[in-house]
Amino acid sequence: MGTEGGPPSSDPSEMNVRALTAGIHEHLEATEQLPLDARTNRWLGEAQAVAADIATSDVSTTVAIDRAETVVDLLERAGDIDDPVARDHVATSLTLARELVERG
């Protein structure tokens, strides 16, 4: 979280679990309408579904961390992403998910 009264931190190490899960989901959701090949789209779609589950459900931190590991695995399987906007969103999602996994 940011400083008291200030904006939320953009540093993943300072974000709480809820902010991390929301960020992962938000960035993956942003790739939904981008022109991606079918293979990449499949992996991102599966990662987005898991991210949506942890972002919109009241899950324990342990469950969120476990599912974040799944998101990392799925995103790593997506391979090279041609679209630069999608690539940036996926990179940010990976950073956030890895931060969450490191907390386990």
PLY file of the C-alpha trace (Angstrom):
ply
format ascii 1.0
element vertex 104
property float x
property float y
property float z
element edge 103
property int vertex1
property int vertex2
end_header
0.00 0.00 0.00
1.06 3.58 -0.45
1.86 6.01 2.26
-0.99 7.01 4.51
-3.34 9.24 2.57
-1.35 8.79 -0.64
-2.07 6.73 -3.73
-1.60 2.96 -3.62
1.93 1.82 -4.27
2.85 0.50 -7.70
5.70 -1.47 -6.12
4.46 -5.07 -5.95
6.45 -5.72 -2.76
4.37 -3.05 -1.02
0.98 -4.27 -2.32
-1.38 -6.35 -0.21
-2.77 -9.68 -1.43
-6.06 -8.13 -2.58
-4.24 -5.49 -4.67
-1.96 -8.11 -6.20
-4.81 -10.42 -7.19
-6.84 -7.52 -8.58
-3.86 -6.32 -10.59
-3.14 -9.76 -12.05
-6.75 -10.09 -13.15
-6.97 -6.54 -14.51
-3.88 -6.93 -16.67
-4.91 -10.31 -18.03
-8.42 -9.08 -18.73
-6.88 -6.26 -20.77
-5.43 -8.83 -23.19
-8.85 -10.31 -23.94
-9.61 -8.31 -27.09
-6.06 -8.05 -28.43
-5.03 -9.85 -31.63
-3.19 -12.91 -30.35
-2.48 -16.28 -31.91
-4.71 -19.15 -30.79
-2.02 -20.90 -28.72
-1.14 -17.77 -26.77
-4.78 -16.85 -26.38
-5.53 -20.26 -24.89
-2.86 -19.94 -22.19
-3.82 -16.36 -21.38
-7.49 -17.30 -21.22
-6.79 -20.05 -18.71
-4.58 -17.74 -16.64
-7.26 -15.06 -16.73
-9.89 -17.52 -15.47
-7.72 -18.46 -12.49
-6.89 -14.79 -11.85
-10.58 -13.86 -11.98
-11.34 -16.55 -9.43
-8.80 -15.28 -6.91
-9.59 -11.62 -7.55
-13.35 -11.95 -7.17
-13.62 -14.65 -4.50
-12.98 -14.46 -0.80
-10.08 -16.92 -0.73
-7.41 -17.33 1.92
-3.91 -16.04 1.31
-2.73 -19.64 1.04
-5.24 -20.38 -1.72
-4.38 -17.11 -3.50
-0.69 -18.02 -3.43
-1.39 -21.53 -4.73
-3.48 -20.19 -7.60
-0.91 -17.50 -8.34
1.57 -20.35 -8.91
-0.87 -21.72 -11.48
-1.09 -18.31 -13.16
2.71 -18.10 -13.36
2.89 -21.57 -14.91
0.19 -20.77 -17.48
1.74 -17.43 -18.45
5.16 -18.98 -18.84
3.63 -21.53 -21.23
2.17 -18.74 -23.39
5.56 -18.29 -25.05
6.57 -15.24 -27.03
3.81 -12.71 -27.47
3.91 -10.64 -30.66
1.53 -7.87 -29.58
3.50 -5.29 -27.54
0.48 -4.20 -25.49
-0.34 -7.80 -24.57
3.31 -8.47 -23.84
3.39 -5.56 -21.35
0.19 -6.70 -19.64
1.48 -10.27 -19.36
4.83 -9.09 -18.00
3.08 -7.03 -15.35
0.78 -9.95 -14.49
3.80 -12.21 -14.13
5.55 -9.73 -11.87
2.48 -9.46 -9.63
1.86 -13.22 -9.56
5.50 -13.97 -8.78
5.40 -11.46 -5.92
2.40 -13.25 -4.51
4.07 -16.66 -4.88
7.19 -15.37 -3.10
5.06 -14.60 -0.07
4.36 -18.30 0.36
0 1
1 2
2 3
3 4
4 5
5 6
6 7
7 8
8 9
9 10
10 11
11 12
12 13
13 14
14 15
15 16
16 17
17 18
18 19
19 20
20 21
21 22
22 23
23 24
24 25
25 26
26 27
27 28
28 29
29 30
30 31
31 32
32 33
33 34
34 35
35 36
36 37
37 38
38 39
39 40
40 41
41 42
42 43
43 44
44 45
45 46
46 47
47 48
48 49
49 50
50 51
51 52
52 53
53 54
54 55
55 56
56 57
57 58
58 59
59 60
60 61
61 62
62 63
63 64
64 65
65 66
66 67
67 68
68 69
69 70
70 71
71 72
72 73
73 74
74 75
75 76
76 77
77 78
78 79
79 80
80 81
81 82
82 83
83 84
84 85
85 86
86 87
87 88
88 89
89 90
90 91
91 92
92 93
93 94
94 95
95 96
96 97
97 98
98 99
99 100
100 101
101 102
102 103
